[in-house]
Amino acid sequence: MISRILTVVSWLVLALTLMSATHVPDSVVYAAPGEHSDEPSGTWMTPVPGFEVIRGFDKPDKNWQSGHRGVDVLALPGEPVRAPGFGVVRFVGVVAGKPVMSVEVGNHVVSYESVDSDLKKGDEITPGMHMAKVSSPSHCPQGCVHVGVWRKDRAKDYLNPVNFFSSGASILLPEAQAPKPLAVDQQPSYKGKGKGAGPWGGHQNGRIPAVAMCAVKSAPGHMLRCDAARAFDELSAAFKAQFGRPISVTDSYRTYEQQVILKKRKGRMAATPGRSNHGWGLAVDLGGGINRFGTAEHRWLRANGPKYGWDHPGWARQGGSLPEPWHWEFMG
């Protein structure tokens, strides 16, 4: 009798093993990096609006070997460079003939090359403040800023900067560990009728005073119209309950001047200056998996974003006239 039971159990274990090896359930979700990970939740402010990496991270096996110990981010000479978060300036000077700046944010050091800055060692920085400008000539022929990241206690042990500005780290969880639906205290307070983004308050696009907007608490350094900011923070809290990290924001309100620069950089991929919904403080560009069609994060936001007034416009959806999985707008 016992041997028969053991045989049945063995067959069940084998069957379950084969199923798990050949099938990934639809409810598989992405877990946040562990608390001891070197990669934070991807909430740092990007160096420039329209975060576009033109050369990726390629860490060599040994420090003395060739590689690419950071990322090159598309940026035009003279373009303002934004601070990633709360911290202090660590270094401003010239290294190997190139102007370099490094700052300390938490347990990490962030370096920028080639940039010019009037700040000095020990000066404080805050998320989004203009702390430097892209040098001329810049780090790349087409215009860029090189960004590197390492832990303060592990000098030159370089980490992938993309994970700090737009987290993409993920761990597959089995179906049994999939988070539960939204709890009662996470239900949205948004009761709007979905009018869509557009002019408000008598302001001009890209020329809205800071006092007329509110900070996005879940994404330091970013600003939106106040109702949009509140709704986004609620949405981000629900997202965090599901994925273990807040929504990664790479762009929000854009001034008219920022729109002009972005148009020069990205061409038809950027709206005509003065016509962008970013200029109304009613649009965001997102990372952390939301910026790719078909991911668990993107599917979750498509299903839950409208409950908070945030939707993915038709033109930006897969199959739309200009597919942008990262672009979302407030419809309140």
C-alpha positions as CSV (number, residue, x, y, z in Angstrom):
1,M,0.0,0.0,0.0
2,I,2.8,2.4,1.0
3,S,4.8,1.6,-2.2
4,R,1.7,2.3,-4.3
5,I,1.2,5.7,-2.7
6,L,4.8,6.6,-3.2
7,T,4.5,5.6,-6.9
8,V,1.4,7.9,-7.4
9,V,3.2,10.8,-5.6
10,S,6.3,10.3,-7.9
11,W,4.1,10.4,-11.0
12,L,2.4,13.6,-9.8
13,V,5.7,15.3,-9.0
14,L,6.9,14.4,-12.5
15,A,3.8,15.7,-14.2
16,L,3.9,19.0,-12.3
17,T,7.6,19.4,-13.2
18,L,6.9,18.9,-16.9
19,M,4.0,21.3,-16.8
20,S,6.1,24.0,-15.1
21,A,8.8,23.5,-17.7
22,T,6.5,23.9,-20.7
23,H,3.9,26.4,-19.6
24,V,4.0,29.9,-18.1
25,P,0.6,31.0,-16.8
26,D,-1.0,34.2,-17.8
27,S,-1.0,35.4,-14.2
28,V,2.8,35.3,-13.9
29,V,3.9,38.6,-12.5
30,Y,7.1,40.5,-12.1
31,A,8.6,40.9,-8.6
32,A,10.7,43.9,-7.6
33,P,14.4,43.5,-7.0
34,G,15.3,42.3,-3.5
35,E,15.9,44.7,-0.7
36,H,19.7,44.0,-0.9
37,S,19.8,44.5,-4.6
38,D,22.2,47.2,-6.1
39,E,19.3,48.3,-8.3
40,P,16.7,50.7,-6.8
41,S,13.1,51.0,-8.1
42,G,14.0,53.0,-11.2
43,T,12.7,56.4,-9.9
44,W,15.7,58.6,-10.5
45,M,15.1,61.6,-12.7
46,T,16.5,61.0,-16.2
47,P,19.4,63.3,-17.3
48,V,17.2,64.8,-20.0
49,P,13.6,64.5,-21.1
50,G,12.9,61.8,-23.7
51,F,15.3,59.3,-22.2
52,E,16.9,57.6,-25.2
53,V,20.0,55.3,-24.8
54,I,22.1,55.3,-28.0
55,R,24.8,53.0,-26.6
56,G,24.1,50.5,-23.9
57,F,25.9,49.2,-20.9
58,D,28.6,46.5,-21.6
59,K,30.5,45.8,-18.4
60,P,33.8,43.9,-19.0
61,D,34.6,40.8,-17.0
62,K,37.8,42.5,-15.6
63,N,38.3,46.2,-14.9
64,W,41.3,46.4,-17.2
65,Q,39.4,45.0,-20.2
66,S,37.6,47.2,-22.7
67,G,33.9,47.6,-22.5
68,H,31.3,50.3,-21.9
69,R,30.9,51.0,-18.2
70,G,27.8,53.2,-18.5
71,V,25.3,54.4,-21.1
72,D,25.2,57.1,-23.7
73,V,22.0,59.2,-23.6
74,L,21.0,61.2,-26.6
75,A,21.3,64.9,-25.7
76,L,22.3,68.1,-27.6
77,P,25.2,70.4,-26.8
78,G,24.0,73.1,-24.4
79,E,21.0,71.0,-23.2
80,P,20.4,71.2,-19.4
81,V,21.3,68.1,-17.4
82,R,18.9,67.2,-14.6
83,A,19.9,66.0,-11.1
84,P,18.8,62.3,-10.5
85,G,17.6,62.8,-6.9
86,F,18.5,64.3,-3.5
87,G,22.2,64.3,-2.9
88,V,25.4,66.3,-3.1
89,V,28.0,67.1,-5.7
90,R,31.1,64.8,-5.4
91,F,33.3,66.2,-8.2
92,V,33.4,68.8,-10.9
93,G,36.5,69.0,-13.1
94,V,38.4,67.6,-16.1
95,V,39.4,64.0,-16.4
96,A,41.4,62.8,-19.4
97,G,40.7,66.1,-21.2
98,K,36.9,65.8,-20.8
99,P,34.6,67.8,-18.4
100,V,33.1,65.5,-15.8
101,M,30.7,65.8,-13.0
102,S,29.8,63.2,-10.3
103,V,27.1,63.3,-7.6
104,E,26.3,61.1,-4.6
105,V,22.7,60.0,-4.4
106,G,22.0,57.6,-1.4
107,N,24.6,54.8,-1.5
108,H,25.5,55.5,-5.1
109,V,27.7,57.7,-7.2
110,V,26.5,59.0,-10.6
111,S,29.0,60.4,-13.1
112,Y,28.2,62.5,-16.1
113,E,30.6,63.1,-19.1
114,S,31.0,65.5,-20.9
115,V,29.1,68.2,-19.0
116,D,29.8,71.7,-17.8
117,S,28.6,72.8,-14.3
118,D,28.9,75.9,-12.1
119,L,28.4,73.8,-9.0
120,K,31.2,72.7,-6.7
121,K,31.9,69.8,-4.4
122,G,29.5,69.6,-1.5
123,D,26.7,71.6,-3.1
124,E,23.3,70.0,-2.6
125,I,21.2,68.8,-5.5
126,T,17.4,68.0,-5.7
127,P,15.5,65.9,-8.2
128,G,15.2,67.6,-11.6
129,M,17.2,70.7,-10.8
130,H,19.4,71.8,-13.7
131,M,22.9,71.0,-12.4
132,A,24.9,71.1,-15.6
133,K,24.8,71.5,-19.4
134,V,25.9,69.1,-22.1
135,S,29.4,70.2,-23.3
136,S,30.3,71.3,-26.9
137,P,31.7,69.1,-28.3
138,S,29.7,66.5,-26.5
139,H,30.7,62.9,-25.7
140,C,29.3,61.6,-29.0
141,P,29.3,63.0,-32.5
142,Q,25.5,63.2,-32.7
143,G,25.3,64.7,-29.2
144,C,25.0,62.7,-25.9
145,V,25.9,62.6,-22.3
146,H,27.7,59.5,-20.8
147,V,26.2,58.3,-17.5
148,G,27.9,55.9,-15.1
149,V,26.7,54.5,-11.7
150,W,28.5,52.6,-8.9
151,R,28.1,52.1,-5.2
152,K,30.1,54.4,-3.0
153,D,31.7,51.5,-1.1
154,R,32.6,49.6,-4.3
155,A,34.6,52.1,-6.3
156,K,34.4,51.5,-10.1
157,D,32.3,48.4,-9.8
158,Y,30.0,49.8,-12.4
159,L,26.2,49.1,-12.5
160,N,23.8,49.5,-15.3
161,P,22.4,53.0,-15.1
162,V,19.2,52.2,-17.0
163,N,18.0,50.2,-14.0
164,F,18.2,53.3,-11.8
165,F,16.3,55.6,-14.2
166,S,13.8,53.1,-15.5
167,S,13.8,49.8,-13.7
168,G,13.5,46.7,-15.9
169,A,14.7,44.1,-13.4
170,S,12.2,41.3,-12.9
171,I,11.8,37.9,-11.4
172,L,9.1,35.5,-12.6
173,L,6.8,34.3,-9.8
174,P,4.7,31.1,-10.0
175,E,0.9,31.5,-10.3
176,A,0.4,30.6,-6.7
177,Q,2.3,33.7,-5.6
178,A,0.6,36.2,-7.9
179,P,-0.6,39.2,-5.9
180,K,-4.3,39.6,-5.2
181,P,-6.6,42.1,-6.8
182,L,-6.8,45.7,-5.6
183,A,-7.7,45.9,-1.9
184,V,-10.5,48.1,-0.8
185,D,-8.2,50.8,0.5
186,Q,-6.4,50.9,-2.9
187,Q,-9.5,51.6,-4.9
188,P,-9.2,54.9,-6.9
189,S,-11.0,58.0,-5.8
190,Y,-11.1,59.3,-9.4
191,K,-14.6,60.1,-10.5
192,G,-13.9,62.0,-13.8
193,K,-15.7,61.6,-17.1
194,G,-12.7,61.3,-19.3
195,K,-12.6,64.7,-21.1
196,G,-9.0,64.2,-22.3
197,A,-5.9,66.3,-22.1
198,G,-5.9,69.9,-23.3
199,P,-5.8,73.6,-22.3
200,W,-6.7,74.6,-18.8
201,G,-6.5,77.6,-16.4
202,G,-5.9,80.1,-19.2
203,H,-2.2,78.9,-19.4
204,Q,-0.1,78.5,-22.5
205,N,1.3,75.1,-23.4
206,G,4.7,74.7,-21.8
207,R,4.5,78.0,-20.0
208,I,2.6,76.9,-16.9
209,P,3.9,78.4,-13.6
210,A,5.1,75.9,-11.0
211,V,2.6,77.3,-8.5
212,A,-0.2,76.1,-10.7
213,M,0.9,72.5,-10.6
214,C,1.7,69.9,-8.0
215,A,4.7,67.6,-7.4
216,V,4.3,63.9,-8.1
217,K,5.1,62.4,-4.7
218,S,5.8,59.0,-6.0
219,A,8.2,60.3,-8.6
220,P,10.4,63.1,-7.1
221,G,11.2,66.0,-9.4
222,H,8.2,65.5,-11.7
223,M,5.2,67.9,-11.8
224,L,1.7,67.6,-13.2
225,R,-1.6,69.4,-12.9
226,C,-2.7,68.9,-9.3
227,D,-5.6,66.5,-10.0
228,A,-3.5,64.5,-12.4
229,A,-0.7,64.3,-9.8
230,R,-3.0,63.1,-7.1
231,A,-4.6,60.5,-9.4
232,F,-1.2,59.3,-10.6
233,D,0.1,58.9,-7.0
234,E,-2.9,56.7,-6.2
235,L,-2.3,54.7,-9.4
236,S,1.4,54.3,-8.5
237,A,0.5,53.1,-5.0
238,A,-1.8,50.4,-6.5
239,F,1.0,49.5,-9.0
240,K,3.5,49.2,-6.1
241,A,1.1,46.8,-4.2
242,Q,1.1,44.6,-7.3
243,F,4.7,44.8,-8.4
244,G,6.6,45.8,-5.3
245,R,7.8,49.2,-6.7
246,P,6.3,52.5,-7.8
247,I,5.7,53.4,-11.4
248,S,8.9,54.5,-13.0
249,V,8.4,58.0,-14.6
250,T,10.9,59.2,-17.2
251,D,9.1,62.3,-18.3
252,S,6.1,64.5,-17.2
253,Y,5.5,68.2,-17.6
254,R,7.7,69.7,-20.3
255,T,8.4,73.4,-20.7
256,Y,8.2,75.0,-24.1
257,E,12.0,75.2,-24.2
258,Q,12.2,71.5,-23.5
259,Q,9.8,70.7,-26.2
260,V,11.9,72.6,-28.7
261,I,15.0,70.7,-27.7
262,L,13.2,67.4,-27.8
263,K,11.9,68.1,-31.3
264,K,15.4,68.8,-32.6
265,R,16.6,65.5,-31.0
266,K,13.7,63.2,-32.0
267,G,12.1,64.6,-35.1
268,R,8.6,63.2,-35.8
269,M,8.8,61.1,-32.6
270,A,8.2,64.3,-30.7
271,A,5.2,66.6,-30.8
272,T,5.4,70.1,-32.4
273,P,6.5,72.5,-29.6
274,G,3.5,74.1,-28.0
275,R,1.2,71.2,-29.0
276,S,2.5,68.5,-26.7
277,N,0.1,67.2,-23.9
278,H,3.3,67.1,-21.8
279,G,3.1,70.9,-22.0
280,W,-0.2,70.9,-20.3
281,G,1.1,68.8,-17.4
282,L,-1.3,66.0,-18.4
283,A,1.0,63.4,-19.9
284,V,3.8,61.1,-18.7
285,D,6.3,58.8,-20.2
286,L,6.8,55.6,-18.2
287,G,9.5,52.9,-17.8
288,G,9.9,49.9,-15.6
289,G,8.3,47.4,-18.1
290,I,5.4,49.7,-18.9
291,N,7.4,51.0,-21.8
292,R,7.2,47.6,-23.7
293,F,4.0,46.2,-25.2
294,G,2.9,42.8,-23.9
295,T,4.6,42.9,-20.5
296,A,2.8,42.2,-17.2
297,E,3.3,45.8,-16.2
298,H,1.9,47.2,-19.4
299,R,-1.1,44.9,-19.4
300,W,-1.8,45.8,-15.8
301,L,-1.8,49.5,-16.5
302,R,-4.0,49.1,-19.6
303,A,-6.6,47.4,-17.3
304,N,-6.3,49.6,-14.2
305,G,-5.0,53.0,-15.4
306,P,-8.5,54.3,-16.6
307,K,-9.9,53.7,-13.1
308,Y,-7.6,56.5,-12.0
309,G,-8.1,58.7,-15.0
310,W,-4.9,57.6,-16.8
311,D,-5.2,56.0,-20.2
312,H,-3.1,55.0,-23.2
313,P,-4.3,57.1,-26.1
314,G,-5.3,55.2,-29.3
315,W,-2.5,56.6,-31.5
316,A,0.1,55.4,-29.0
317,R,-1.2,51.8,-28.7
318,Q,0.1,48.8,-30.6
319,G,-1.1,49.2,-34.1
320,G,-1.7,52.9,-33.6
321,S,-0.4,55.7,-35.9
322,L,2.7,56.3,-33.7
323,P,3.0,53.4,-31.2
324,E,4.5,54.5,-27.9
325,P,3.9,52.0,-25.1
326,W,5.5,54.5,-22.6
327,H,3.1,57.4,-23.3
328,W,0.1,57.9,-21.0
329,E,-2.4,60.8,-20.6
330,F,-4.7,62.0,-17.9
331,M,-8.3,62.1,-19.1
332,G,-9.8,64.0,-16.2
